[in-house]
C-alpha cells in the first residue's frame, strides 16, 4: 500500500468516525428534547386529549353522568338536539353573539388603541383602567351591572323608569352581551395598541412626508401592518363567542323562556338539570365543530396572506 492510499484510508476512517459521533450527539440531543417536553405532553394528554375523547364517546351514548352504565344510541342524541327548537334559538343567539363581538368591541378597541397612540404620558394608566373589567371575575362584573345598571330599584333603569332588558324576550340576549362586551373591549384595546406600536416608523414618516392625513395614515399604514393581529383576534373572538356561558348564566340563566339561551347554557341544562350527559356531550361536540371551522378559516387565510 502506498503512502497516499494509507493517508486516504486514515482520513476516511476519521471522517466516518466523526459522522458517527455527530449522529450519536444528535440522537442524545433529540432524546433530551423529548424528555424535556414529555411532562407537558403528558399533562396535555391527561387534561385535554383524554377528556375530549371521553366526551366524544359519551355523545353517542345515553350516559346519565351517574355510574358507569351507558348504552350506545348512535346519532339519536344529535337528532333529538337538532329537532329541538331550543337548540335553534341557542344557535341563533350564538350567531348574534359572534356578529356583535366582531363589530362593537372590536371597533371600540381599535379606535381607542389608535387614540392611545397620541397619549404618550398617560397611555399606561389608561391601559390599566381599560383592562380592569377583563381581569375581574365574571361574577363581580355581573353583580356590578345587576346592582348599578339593571337594578329596577335604584339602578340606571330604575332611575329612567324603563323595564329591565333582562326580562325581555327580545332584549335579554343583548343585555347579557352588553355586559360581556364591556368586559372584553379593554382587552382588545391593549392587544391592538401593542400591535399598532409595532408599525415601522419609517412607513409612518414616509406617509406623513407624502402629505397623508391622520385617517389616511391609519387606513393605509397602520391597518395593513396589524392585519395579522386583526385576523387572529377575529378568529379568537368567534371561538370565544361559541363558548359563551358565564355572563348568560349569571344574568339570565338562559331565560326568560329560553330567549337568551346559548349553546353553553343549553349543554349545562342537559348535564346538570336533566342529567343527560350524552346529549350535553353532543352539544359540546357541535360547539367544538364551529371552533374547528374558525381555526381552519384562520389557517387558510394565514397561508393565503403569506403567499400573496
KELUM-648279 format. One record per atom (N, C-alpha, C): residue number from 1; residue in one letter; x, y, z. Coordinates in steps of 0.05 Angstrom, whole numbers, plus 5000, padded with zeros to 4 digits. Atoms other than C-alpha are relative to their C-alpha. Layout:
BEGIN
   n res   px   py   pz
 NUM   A    X    Y    Z
...
//
This chain:
BEGIN
   n res   px   py   pz
   1   X 5017 4976 5000
   1   X 5000 5000 5000
   1   X 5018 5025 5000
   2   X 4984 4976 5002
   2   X 5027 5068 4981
   2   X 4993 5019 5023
   3   X 5004 4981 4978
   3   X 5033 5126 5029
   3   X 4974 5016 4996
   4   X 5024 4984 5006
   4   X 4978 5166 4994
   4   X 4974 4983 5005
   5   X 5023 5017 4994
   5   X 4930 5106 4998
   5   X 4995 4997 5029
   6   X 5003 5003 4970
   6   X 4944 5097 5072
   6   X 4989 5026 5012
   7   X 5011 4975 4990
   7   X 4931 5171 5084
   7   X 4971 5003 4994
   8   X 5028 4998 5008
   8   X 4866 5168 5046
   8   X 4983 4981 5017
   9   X 5015 5018 4983
   9   X 4844 5107 5085
   9   X 4997 5011 5028
  10   X 5002 4989 4973
  10   X 4861 5141 5151
  10   X 4981 5024 5001
  11   X 5019 4978 5001
  11   X 4823 5204 5130
  11   X 4971 4990 4998
  12   X 5027 5011 5003
  12   X 4763 5162 5110
  12   X 4990 4989 5027
  13   X 5008 5011 4974
  13   X 4763 5127 5177
  13   X 4993 5023 5020
  14   X 5005 4978 4983
  14   X 4768 5193 5214
  14   X 4973 5014 4993
  15   X 5025 4988 5009
  15   X 4710 5222 5172
  15   X 4976 4983 5009
  16   X 5022 5018 4991
  16   X 4666 5161 5186
  16   X 4996 5001 5030
  17   X 5002 4998 4971
  17   X 4683 5165 5260
  17   X 4987 5026 5008
  18   X 5012 4974 4994
  18   X 4665 5239 5260
  18   X 4970 5000 4995
  19   X 5028 5001 5006
  19   X 4599 5225 5227
  19   X 4985 4984 5021
  20   X 5013 5016 4979
  20   X 4583 5171 5278
  20   X 4997 5015 5026
  21   X 5002 4984 4976
  21   X 4599 5218 5335
  21   X 4979 5022 4997
  22   X 5020 4979 5004
  22   X 4556 5273 5304
  22   X 4972 4988 5001
  23   X 5027 5013 4999
  23   X 4498 5224 5295
  23   X 4993 4993 5028
  24   X 5006 5006 4972
  24   X 4504 5200 5366
  24   X 4994 5025 5016
  25   X 5005 4975 4986
  25   X 4506 5272 5391
  25   X 4972 5010 4994
  26   X 5027 4992 5008
  26   X 4443 5289 5351
  26   X 4979 4983 5013
  27   X 5019 5018 4987
  27   X 4408 5228 5379
  27   X 4997 5007 5030
  28   X 5001 4992 4972
  28   X 4426 5248 5450
  28   X 4985 5026 5004
  29   X 5015 4974 4999
  29   X 4401 5319 5438
  29   X 4971 4995 4996
  30   X 5028 5005 5006
  30   X 4336 5293 5409
  30   X 4987 4986 5024
  31   X 5011 5014 4977
  31   X 4326 5246 5468
  31   X 4996 5019 5023
  32   X 5003 4980 4979
  32   X 4339 5303 5517
  32   X 4976 5018 4995
  33   X 5022 4983 5007
  33   X 4290 5347 5479
  33   X 4973 4986 5005
  34   X 5025 5015 4995
  34   X 4236 5293 5481
  34   X 4994 4997 5030
  35   X 5004 5002 4971
  35   X 4247 5283 5555
  35   X 4991 5026 5013
  36   X 5008 4974 4989
  36   X 4240 5357 5568
  36   X 4971 5007 4994
  37   X 5028 4994 5007
  37   X 4174 5363 5531
  37   X 4980 4979 5009
  38   X 5018 5022 4992
  38   X 4147 5297 5557
  38   X 4980 5007 5022
  39   X 5020 4993 4980
  39   X 4116 5326 5621
  39   X 4977 5017 4990
  40   X 5021 4983 5011
  40   X 4079 5380 5582
  40   X 4981 4984 4982
  41   X 5017 5017 5017
  41   X 4055 5329 5531
  41   X 4982 4982 5016
  42   X 5016 5017 4983
  42   X 4033 5282 5586
  42   X 4977 5015 5013
  43   X 5020 4984 4987
  43   X 3996 5337 5622
  43   X 4978 5008 4981
  44   X 5020 4993 5020
  44   X 3962 5360 5558
  44   X 4983 4975 4993
  45   X 5015 5024 5006
  45   X 3942 5288 5543
  45   X 4980 4993 5021
  46   X 5018 5007 4978
  46   X 3912 5277 5612
  46   X 4978 5021 5002
  47   X 5019 4979 4995
  47   X 3877 5345 5616
  47   X 4982 5006 4975
  48   X 5014 4992 5024
  48   X 3856 5356 5543
  48   X 4991 4976 4983
  49   X 5006 5021 5019
  49   X 3860 5294 5500
  49   X 4982 4979 5012
  50   X 5017 5021 4987
  50   X 3831 5242 5548
  50   X 4972 5010 5005
  51   X 5028 4991 4997
  51   X 3771 5284 5569
  51   X 4986 5005 4973
  52   X 5013 4996 5026
  52   X 3759 5303 5496
  52   X 4991 4975 4987
  53   X 5007 5026 5012
  53   X 3759 5231 5473
  53   X 4976 4988 5015
  54   X 5022 5010 4984
  54   X 3713 5211 5531
  54   X 4974 5015 4994
  55   X 5024 4984 5007
  55   X 3665 5268 5514
  55   X 4990 4992 4973
  56   X 5009 5009 5027
  56   X 3664 5247 5441
  56   X 4986 4973 5001
  57   X 5012 5026 4997
  57   X 3648 5176 5461
  57   X 4973 5002 5014
  58   X 5025 4997 4985
  58   X 3594 5198 5511
  58   X 4978 5012 4983
  59   X 5020 4987 5017
  59   X 3559 5238 5456
  59   X 4983 4979 4985
  60   X 5015 5021 5014
  60   X 3537 5172 5425
  60   X 4988 4979 5019
  61   X 5011 5018 4980
  61   X 3511 5141 5489
  61   X 4977 5015 5015
  62   X 5021 4988 4983
  62   X 3454 5153 5538
  62   X 5009 5003 5029
  63   X 4989 4998 4974
  63   X 3500 5163 5597
  63   X 4987 5023 5016
  64   X 5013 4980 4983
  64   X 3467 5200 5655
  64   X 5019 5015 5018
  65   X 4981 4987 4983
  65   X 3531 5221 5689
  65   X 5003 4987 5027
  66   X 4999 5014 4975
  66   X 3519 5173 5746
  66   X 5008 4971 4995
  67   X 4992 5027 5004
  67   X 3556 5107 5749
  67   X 5015 4997 4973
  68   X 4985 5007 5024
  68   X 3589 5072 5691
  68   X 4983 4986 4978
  69   X 5018 5014 5018
  69   X 3528 5044 5655
  69   X 4991 5020 4978
  70   X 5008 4983 5023
  70   X 3518 5074 5586
  70   X 4995 4981 4976
  71   X 5006 5016 5024
  71   X 3486 5046 5523
  71   X 5004 5016 4975
  72   X 4995 4987 5026
  72   X 3506 5062 5452
  72   X 4973 5006 4987
  73   X 5025 4992 5013
  73   X 3449 5101 5418
  73   X 5005 5012 4973
  74   X 4994 4989 5027
  74   X 3485 5123 5354
  74   X 4996 5030 4999
  75   X 5003 4972 5005
  75   X 3463 5190 5327
  75   X 4974 5011 5013
  76   X 5026 4991 4989
  76   X 3399 5194 5369
  76   X 5003 5026 5015
  77   X 4996 4975 4985
  77   X 3427 5249 5414
  77   X 5001 5024 4981
  78   X 4998 4978 5019
  78   X 3444 5292 5354
  78   X 4974 5005 4986
  79   X 5026 4996 5013
  79   X 3377 5280 5320
  79   X 4980 5014 5019
  80   X 5018 4987 4981
  80   X 3340 5299 5384
  80   X 5007 5029 5004
  81   X 4991 4972 4996
  81   X 3382 5362 5392
  81   X 4992 5017 4976
  82   X 5006 4984 5024
  82   X 3374 5385 5320
  82   X 4971 5004 4996
  83   X 5029 4996 5002
  83   X 3299 5376 5324
  83   X 4988 5016 5022
  84   X 5009 4985 4977
  84   X 3294 5415 5388
  84   X 4999 5030 4994
  85   X 5001 4971 5006
  85   X 3270 5488 5378
  85   X 5018 5016 5018
  86   X 4982 4986 4982
  86   X 3311 5509 5439
  86   X 5028 5001 4989
  87   X 4973 5000 5012
  87   X 3374 5488 5403
  87   X 5002 5021 4977
  88   X 5000 4980 5021
  88   X 3354 5531 5343
  88   X 5003 5028 5012
  89   X 4998 4974 4987
  89   X 3345 5590 5390
  89   X 5028 5005 5011
  90   X 4973 4998 4989
  90   X 3412 5576 5424
  90   X 5020 5005 4978
  91   X 4981 4996 5022
  91   X 3449 5571 5358
  91   X 4997 5028 4988
  92   X 5004 4973 5010
  92   X 3417 5635 5333
  92   X 5011 5021 5019
  93   X 4989 4981 4981
  93   X 3437 5671 5397
  93   X 5030 5000 4999
  94   X 4971 5001 5003
  94   X 3509 5647 5389
  94   X 5009 5014 4975
  95   X 4993 4985 5024
  95   X 3509 5674 5318
  95   X 4998 5030 5004
  96   X 5003 4972 4993
  96   X 3483 5740 5343
  96   X 5024 5009 5017
  97   X 4977 4994 4982
  97   X 3538 5738 5396
  97   X 5025 5005 4983
  98   X 4976 4998 5018
  98   X 3591 5728 5341
  98   X 4999 5027 4986
  99   X 5003 4975 5015
  99   X 3564 5786 5300
  99   X 5005 5024 5017
 100   X 4997 4977 4981
 100   X 3561 5833 5360
 100   X 5029 5003 5007
 101   X 4973 4998 4990
 101   X 3631 5816 5384
 101   X 5020 5005 4978
 102   X 4982 4994 5022
 102   X 3663 5821 5315
 102   X 4998 5029 4991
 103   X 5005 4972 5009
 103   X 3636 5892 5307
 103   X 5004 5020 5023
 104   X 5001 4979 4980
 104   X 3622 5931 5371
 104   X 5026 5001 5016
 105   X 4975 4997 4985
 105   X 3681 5914 5418
 105   X 5025 5002 4983
 106   X 4976 4998 5018
 106   X 3729 5906 5360
 106   X 5003 5028 4990
 107   X 4998 4972 5009
 107   X 3712 5975 5333
 107   X 5008 5019 5022
 108   X 4993 4982 4978
 108   X 3715 6008 5401
 108   X 5029 4996 5009
 109   X 4973 5005 4992
 109   X 3780 5973 5419
 109   X 5020 5011 4980
 110   X 4981 4990 5020
 110   X 3813 5992 5353
 110   X 5001 5030 5000
 111   X 5001 4970 4999
 111   X 3790 6065 5357
 111   X 5015 5010 5025
 112   X 4987 4991 4975
 112   X 3813 6071 5430
 112   X 5030 4995 4998
 113   X 4971 5005 5003
 113   X 3880 6039 5413
 113   X 5013 5021 4983
 114   X 4990 4979 5017
 114   X 3890 6089 5358
 114   X 5003 5026 5015
 115   X 4999 4976 4984
 115   X 3874 6146 5405
 115   X 5022 4999 5021
 116   X 4979 5002 4980
 116   X 3923 6119 5457
 116   X 5027 5006 4988
 117   X 4975 4993 5012
 117   X 3979 6129 5407
 117   X 5007 5029 5004
 118   X 4995 4971 4996
 118   X 3971 6204 5419
 118   X 5005 5007 5029
 119   X 4997 4995 4971
 119   X 3973 6197 5495
 119   X 5026 4987 5010
 120   X 4974 5011 4994
 120   X 4047 6188 5509
 120   X 5005 4998 5030
 121   X 4994 5000 4972
 121   X 4047 6204 5583
 121   X 4980 4983 5016
 122   X 5021 5014 4984
 122   X 3982 6173 5607
 122   X 4990 4974 4988
 123   X 5010 5024 5014
 123   X 3975 6114 5560
 123   X 5001 4975 5018
 124   X 4998 5023 4982
 124   X 3998 6064 5613
 124   X 4977 5000 5020
 125   X 5023 4998 4982
 125   X 3946 6090 5662
 125   X 4974 4992 4987
 126   X 5025 5007 5014
 126   X 3891 6084 5611
 126   X 4998 4971 4994
 127   X 5001 5028 5006
 127   X 3911 6014 5592
 127   X 4992 4984 5025
 128   X 5008 5014 4975
 128   X 3906 5992 5665
 128   X 4971 5003 5006
 129   X 5028 4995 4995
 129   X 3838 6024 5671
 129   X 4983 4984 4981
 130   X 5016 5015 5019
 130   X 3812 5993 5607
 130   X 5001 4970 5005
 131   X 4997 5029 4997
 131   X 3838 5924 5626
 131   X 4988 4990 5026
 132   X 5011 5008 4974
 132   X 3807 5924 5696
 132   X 4976 4982 4997
 133   X 5023 5018 5002
 133   X 3740 5894 5675
 133   X 5007 4972 4990
 134   X 4993 5026 5011
 134   X 3775 5839 5638
 134   X 5013 4982 5021
 135   X 4986 5017 4980
 135   X 3817 5816 5697
 135   X 4982 4994 5024
 136   X 5019 5006 4978
 136   X 3758 5819 5746
 136   X 4984 4974 4993
 137   X 5016 5024 5003
 137   X 3718 5755 5757
 137   X 4973 5006 4987
 138   X 5027 4995 5012
 138   X 3655 5749 5714
 138   X 4978 5004 5021
 139   X 5020 4996 4979
 139   X 3615 5743 5779
 139   X 4999 5029 5010
 140   X 4998 4972 4991
 140   X 3640 5811 5801
 140   X 4988 5019 4979
 141   X 5011 4983 5021
 141   X 3624 5843 5734
 141   X 4970 4998 4998
 142   X 5029 5004 5001
 142   X 3555 5812 5733
 142   X 4986 5014 5023
 143   X 5013 4987 4976
 143   X 3539 5836 5804
 143   X 5001 5031 4997
 144   X 4998 4970 5004
 144   X 3563 5907 5786
 144   X 4977 5009 4982
 145   X 5021 4992 5019
 145   X 3516 5910 5727
 145   X 4972 4995 5011
 146   X 5026 5005 4988
 146   X 3458 5878 5765
 146   X 4992 5020 5021
 147   X 5006 4981 4978
 147   X 3464 5928 5822
 147   X 5000 5028 4990
 148   X 4997 4972 5009
 148   X 3484 5991 5784
 148   X 4983 5006 4975
 149   X 5013 4994 5025
 149   X 3453 5985 5715
 149   X 4972 4987 4999
 150   X 5025 5014 5005
 150   X 3398 5932 5713
 150   X 4983 4998 5025
 151   X 5016 5001 4975
 151   X 3371 5942 5784
 151   X 4976 5019 4997
 152   X 5023 4983 5003
 152   X 3299 5967 5778
 152   X 4994 5017 5025
 153   X 5005 4986 4975
 153   X 3301 5993 5850
 153   X 5023 5019 5008
 154   X 4978 4982 4994
 154   X 3359 6042 5845
 154   X 5021 5001 4979
 155   X 4981 5000 5021
 155   X 3398 6025 5784
 155   X 4993 5021 4978
 156   X 5005 4981 5022
 156   X 3401 6064 5719
 156   X 4973 4997 4988
 157   X 5027 5004 5012
 157   X 3339 6031 5691
 157   X 4978 5008 5019
 158   X 5019 4991 4980
 158   X 3303 6046 5756
 158   X 4996 5030 4999
 159   X 5001 4971 5002
 159   X 3321 6120 5750
 159   X 4985 5009 4975
 160   X 5012 4993 5025
 160   X 3299 6121 5678
 160   X 4971 4990 4997
 161   X 5027 5012 5000
 161   X 3235 6082 5694
 161   X 4994 4985 4975
 162   X 5004 5017 5023
 162   X 3244 6032 5639
 162   X 5002 4971 5010
 163   X 4999 5029 4992
 163   X 3233 5956 5643
 163   X 5028 4989 4997
 164   X 4973 5013 5001
 164   X 3294 5912 5655
 164   X 5002 4985 4974
 165   X 4997 5016 5024
 165   X 3321 5885 5589
 165   X 5006 4971 5005
 166   X 4994 5028 4993
 166   X 3340 5821 5625
 166   X 4974 4984 5000
 167   X 5025 5014 5000
 167   X 3266 5804 5629
 167   X 4985 5001 4974
 168   X 5013 4997 5026
 168   X 3251 5819 5556
 168   X 5006 4976 4983
 169   X 4996 5023 5017
 169   X 3241 5762 5507
 169   X 5019 5007 4977
 170   X 4984 4992 5023
 170   X 3276 5801 5452
 170   X 5026 5015 5008
 171   X 4977 4984 4992
 171   X 3327 5841 5492
 171   X 5018 4987 5020
 172   X 4984 5012 4979
 172   X 3354 5793 5544
 172   X 5028 4991 4990
 173   X 4975 5009 5010
 173   X 3408 5765 5499
 173   X 5019 5023 4995
 174   X 4984 4976 5004
 174   X 3432 5835 5481
 174   X 5009 5012 5026
 175   X 4993 4989 4974
 175   X 3431 5856 5554
 175   X 5024 4984 5011
 176   X 4978 5017 4991
 176   X 3476 5797 5572
 176   X 5025 5005 4983
 177   X 4977 4995 5017
 177   X 3521 5811 5512
 177   X 5013 5027 5006
 178   X 4989 4973 4993
 178   X 3528 5884 5533
 178   X 5020 4998 5023
 179   X 4982 5003 4977
 179   X 3560 5863 5599
 179   X 5026 4986 4991
 180   X 4976 5014 5009
 180   X 3607 5815 5564
 180   X 5017 5017 4982
 181   X 4985 4982 5017
 181   X 3627 5867 5512
 181   X 5014 5022 5017
 182   X 4987 4981 4982
 182   X 3641 5917 5568
 182   X 5024 4988 5013
 183   X 4977 5013 4988
 183   X 3687 5866 5599
 183   X 5022 4994 4980
 184   X 4981 5011 5020
 184   X 3721 5847 5533
 184   X 5014 5022 4984
 185   X 4989 4981 5019
 185   X 3734 5911 5494
 185   X 5027 5012 5010
 186   X 4975 4990 4990
 186   X 3790 5935 5541
 186   X 5023 4981 4993
 187   X 4979 5019 5008
 187   X 3829 5871 5527
 187   X 5008 5004 4971
 188   X 4994 4995 5028
 188   X 3823 5883 5452
 188   X 5015 5026 4997
 189   X 4986 4974 5002
 189   X 3846 5955 5463
 189   X 5030 4996 5005
 190   X 4972 5004 4993
 190   X 3911 5932 5496
 190   X 5014 4984 4979
 191   X 4987 5016 5021
 191   X 3924 5879 5443
 191   X 5004 5017 4975
 192   X 4997 4984 5024
 192   X 3911 5927 5385
 192   X 5020 5022 5004
 193   X 4980 4978 4995
 193   X 3952 5982 5418
 193   X 5028 4989 4998
 194   X 4974 5012 5003
 194   X 4011 5935 5424
 194   X 5007 4994 4971
 195   X 4995 5005 5028
 195   X 4004 5916 5351
 195   X 5006 5026 4985
 196   X 4996 4974 5014
 196   X 3998 5989 5328
 196   X 5028 5011 5006
 197   X 4973 4990 4993
 197   X 4063 6006 5365
 197   X 5022 4986 4985
 198   X 4979 5015 5015
 198   X 4100 5954 5323
 198   X 5001 5009 4971
 199   X 4999 4990 5027
 199   X 4085 5992 5259
 199   X 5026 5014 4994
 200   X 4974 4987 5006
 200   X 4151 6012 5226
 200   X 4997 5031 4999
 201   X 5001 4970 4999
 201   X 4165 6086 5240
 201   X 5007 5011 4972
 202   X 4993 4990 5027
 202   X 4195 6093 5170
 202   X 4976 5003 4982
 203   X 5024 4999 5017
 203   X 4129 6077 5137
 203   X 4982 5024 5009
 204   X 5017 4977 4990
 204   X 4092 6128 5182
 204   X 5012 5026 4991
 205   X 4988 4975 5008
 205   X 4142 6183 5168
 205   X 4999 5004 4970
 206   X 5002 4997 5030
 206   X 4141 6169 5093
 206   X 4972 5009 4992
 207   X 5027 4992 5007
 207   X 4066 6174 5091
 207   X 4994 5029 5008
 208   X 5004 4973 4992
 208   X 4067 6239 5130
 208   X 5014 5019 4982
 209   X 4985 4983 5019
 209   X 4120 6268 5084
 209   X 4986 5002 4973
 210   X 5015 4999 5025
 210   X 4076 6250 5025
 210   X 4974 5015 5002
 211   X 5023 4984 4996
 211   X 4021 6292 5055
 211   X 4975 4985 5010
 212   X 5022 5015 4990
 212   X 3977 6238 5085
 212   X 4990 5011 5026
 213   X 5012 4992 4975
 213   X 3929 6258 5140
 213   X 4999 4978 5020
 214   X 5001 5020 4979
 214   X 3916 6221 5205
 214   X 4983 4976 4991
 215   X 5017 5022 5008
 215   X 3859 6180 5176
 215   X 5013 4983 4978
 216   X 4987 5015 5021
 216   X 3899 6162 5114
 216   X 5023 4984 5010
 217   X 4978 5015 4988
 217   X 3959 6141 5156
 217   X 4989 4976 5014
 218   X 5012 5022 4986
 218   X 3914 6098 5198
 218   X 4990 4979 4981
 219   X 5012 5018 5019
 219   X 3879 6067 5138
 219   X 5021 4985 4983
 220   X 4982 5012 5020
 220   X 3938 6055 5092
 220   X 5027 4991 5012
 221   X 4975 5008 4988
 221   X 3996 6045 5142
 221   X 4995 4982 5024
 222   X 5005 5015 4975
 222   X 3970 6022 5210
 222   X 4984 4974 4995
 223   X 5017 5023 5004
 223   X 3915 5976 5187
 223   X 5013 4977 4985
 224   X 4985 5022 5013
 224   X 3957 5936 5137
 224   X 5021 4988 5018
 225   X 4979 5010 4982
 225   X 4011 5930 5190
 225   X 4989 4981 5021
 226   X 5011 5017 4978
 226   X 3966 5899 5243
 226   X 4979 4980 4989
 227   X 5019 5019 5011
 227   X 3925 5856 5195
 227   X 5002 4972 5012
 228   X 4999 5027 4987
 228   X 3952 5790 5224
 228   X 4988 5000 5028
 229   X 5012 4999 4973
 229   X 3932 5813 5294
 229   X 4970 5002 4998
 230   X 5029 4998 5003
 230   X 3863 5833 5270
 230   X 4988 4973 4992
 231   X 5010 5027 5008
 231   X 3855 5765 5237
 231   X 5000 4981 5023
 232   X 4998 5019 4978
 232   X 3878 5726 5297
 232   X 4979 5007 5021
 233   X 5020 4993 4980
 233   X 3834 5765 5346
 233   X 4972 4996 4990
 234   X 5026 5006 5011
 234   X 3775 5758 5299
 234   X 4993 4970 5003
 235   X 5005 5029 4997
 235   X 3782 5682 5299
 235   X 4997 4993 5029
 236   X 5003 5006 4971
 236   X 3792 5680 5374
 236   X 4973 5010 5010
 237   X 5026 4990 4992
 237   X 3730 5723 5382
 237   X 4978 4981 4992
 238   X 5020 5019 5009
 238   X 3690 5674 5341
 238   X 4999 4975 5018
 239   X 4998 5023 4983
 239   X 3715 5616 5383
 239   X 4988 5006 5028
 240   X 5010 4992 4974
 240   X 3701 5653 5448
 240   X 4970 5004 5000
 241   X 5028 4995 5002
 241   X 3632 5672 5424
 241   X 4984 4974 5000
 242   X 5014 5025 4999
 242   X 3612 5600 5413
 242   X 5003 4985 5026
 243   X 4997 5012 4973
 243   X 3638 5583 5482
 243   X 4987 5018 5022
 244   X 5012 4982 4981
 244   X 3598 5639 5515
 244   X 4982 4984 5019
 245   X 5016 5013 4980
 245   X 3568 5616 5580
 245   X 4996 5017 5025
 246   X 5000 4989 4973
 246   X 3586 5654 5643
 246   X 4981 5023 5004
 247   X 5017 4976 4996
 247   X 3551 5721 5633
 247   X 4971 4994 4995
 248   X 5028 5007 5005
 248   X 3488 5690 5604
 248   X 4989 4985 5024
 249   X 5009 5016 4977
 249   X 3484 5641 5662
 249   X 4997 5017 5025
 250   X 5001 4983 4976
 250   X 3498 5694 5715
 250   X 4978 5020 4999
 251   X 5020 4979 5003
 251   X 3449 5745 5687
 251   X 4972 4990 4994
 252   X 5027 5009 5009
 252   X 3391 5706 5656
 252   X 4995 4971 5003
 253   X 5003 5029 4999
 253   X 3404 5631 5664
 253   X 4986 4989 4975
 254   X 5012 5009 5025
 254   X 3381 5626 5592
 254   X 4971 5010 4996
 255   X 5028 4991 5002
 255   X 3313 5658 5605
 255   X 4998 5029 4990
 256   X 5025 5014 4994
 256   X 3262 5684 5601
 256   X 4990 4983 4976
 257   X 5011 5018 5020
 257   X 3230 5626 5564
 257   X 5021 4992 4979
 258   X 4978 5008 5018
 258   X 3298 5605 5534
 258   X 5007 5021 4979
 259   X 4994 4979 5020
 259   X 3302 5672 5497
 259   X 5029 5007 4998
 260   X 4971 4993 5000
 260   X 3375 5683 5517
 260   X 5017 4975 5002
 261   X 4985 5025 4998
 261   X 3396 5611 5514
 261   X 5022 5000 4979
 262   X 4978 5005 5018
 262   X 3464 5597 5483
 262   X 5008 4971 5003
 263   X 4994 5029 5000
 263   X 3495 5530 5469
 263   X 5015 4992 5026
 264   X 4987 5006 4975
 264   X 3537 5534 5532
 264   X 4980 4994 5022
 265   X 5021 5004 4980
 265   X 3476 5542 5578
 265   X 4982 4977 4992
 266   X 5017 5022 5010
 266   X 3438 5492 5534
 266   X 5013 4973 5008
 267   X 4986 5024 4992
 267   X 3491 5439 5547
 267   X 5000 4997 5030
 268   X 5000 5001 4971
 268   X 3494 5457 5621
 268   X 4973 4990 5010
 269   X 5026 5009 4991
 269   X 3419 5446 5628
 269   X 4997 4970 4995
 270   X 5001 5029 5005
 270   X 3425 5377 5596
 270   X 5016 4985 5022
 271   X 4981 5015 4983
 271   X 3483 5358 5641
 271   X 4991 5000 5030
 272   X 5004 4997 4971
 272   X 3463 5385 5710
 272   X 4971 5005 5008
 273   X 5028 4998 4993
 273   X 3388 5394 5706
 273   X 4985 4975 4992
 274   X 5013 5025 5010
 274   X 3364 5335 5663
 274   X 5017 4975 5004
 275   X 4981 5022 4997
 275   X 3425 5291 5677
 275   X 5001 4983 4975
 276   X 4996 5013 5025
 276   X 3431 5274 5604
 276   X 5027 5008 4988
 277   X 4972 4992 5007
 277   X 3506 5277 5596
 277   X 5006 4992 4971
 278   X 4996 5007 5028
 278   X 3502 5242 5529
 278   X 4992 5023 4981
 279   X 5008 4977 5016
 279   X 3463 5300 5499
 279   X 5017 5024 5005
 280   X 4982 4977 4994
 280   X 3506 5351 5535
 280   X 5027 4997 4985
 281   X 4975 5005 5015
 281   X 3567 5318 5503
 281   X 4996 5005 4971
 282   X 5006 4995 5029
 282   X 3534 5321 5435
 282   X 5000 5030 4994
 283   X 5000 4971 5003
 283   X 3522 5396 5444
 283   X 5029 5010 5001
 284   X 4972 4992 4999
 284   X 3595 5403 5464
 284   X 5015 4994 4974
 285   X 4987 5007 5026
 285   X 3617 5368 5400
 285   X 4992 5020 4979
 286   X 5009 4981 5020
 286   X 3574 5415 5359
 286   X 5014 5027 5004
 287   X 4985 4975 4994
 287   X 3606 5475 5394
 287   X 5029 4998 4991
 288   X 4972 5004 5009
 288   X 3675 5446 5380
 288   X 5002 5001 4970
 289   X 5000 5000 5030
 289   X 3656 5438 5307
 289   X 5002 5028 4989
 290   X 4998 4972 5009
 290   X 3645 5513 5299
 290   X 5027 5012 5006
 291   X 4973 4991 4994
 291   X 3711 5527 5334
 291   X 5020 4989 4980
 292   X 4982 5012 5020
 292   X 3745 5478 5286
 292   X 4998 5014 4973
 293   X 5003 4985 5025
 293   X 3715 5515 5227
 293   X 5014 5026 5001
 294   X 4986 4974 4997
 294   X 3741 5581 5253
 294   X 5030 4997 4998
 295   X 4971 5005 5001
 295   X 3810 5552 5262
 295   X 5009 4993 4972
 296   X 4993 5007 5027
 296   X 3811 5523 5192
 296   X 4999 5025 4982
 297   X 5001 4975 5015
 297   X 3789 5590 5163
 297   X 5024 5018 5006
 298   X 4976 4984 4992
 298   X 3845 5625 5202
 298   X 5025 4989 4987
 299   X 4977 5012 5013
 299   X 3896 5575 5176
 299   X 5001 5006 4970
 300   X 5002 4995 5028
 300   X 3872 5583 5105
 300   X 5007 5029 4993
 301   X 4995 4972 5005
 301   X 3873 5659 5108
 301   X 5029 5008 5006
 302   X 4972 4994 4994
 302   X 3942 5660 5141
 302   X 5018 4990 4977
 303   X 4984 5010 5022
 303   X 3971 5616 5086
 303   X 4996 5017 4975
 304   X 5005 4983 5023
 304   X 3938 5659 5033
 304   X 5014 5026 5002
 305   X 4986 4974 4996
 305   X 3967 5722 5064
 305   X 5030 4997 4996
 306   X 4971 5005 5003
 306   X 4037 5691 5065
 306   X 5007 4997 4971
 307   X 4994 5005 5028
 307   X 4033 5671 4992
 307   X 4994 5023 4982
 308   X 5007 4977 5017
 308   X 4003 5736 4967
 308   X 5022 5022 5001
//
